[in-house]
Amino acid sequence: MKTIIASLLLLIFLYSCSDDTRYEERYPKYLITVDFTSGIVKEGGTVLISADQEAVKLCNIVKSGLPLPNGYNSNALCMGSDGKYANFIYLRLTGPSGSNIYLITFNESLTLVHKISEYHQTNCLNRWIISSGSQ
């Protein structure tokens, strides 16, 4: 009986590992990779350009749960985590000069903000994050 239970547990473990590999192969364009040491963030292998300082300031206000200045509003489009250290939020920020979408990636000590040129809400559940650098 112990052998059967151990075999089942091993089978479940091996299946879950192979499922992760298939996920990586199936959704590579939604992979967010963050290097918190260098500040480089990639989405689907493409290096993202950092947002301007005003956008960084406003995104940090939203992330902190504080109210935005008059004339600005925000909408969180998608959120996720690696389950350990790295988190992400896709945020639509609207102000007097228009609306833009930003990717906020953060851990316990650092927040990075990048402007996104294209985002499709239907793909939120396919997005995932891997981090490196200081945890």
Helices and strands as residue ranges (DSSP letters): H 2-26, G 28-30, E 31-35, E 40-43, E 46-47, H 53-63, E 73-81, E 87-95, E 98-106, E 111-116, G 121-126, E 128-132
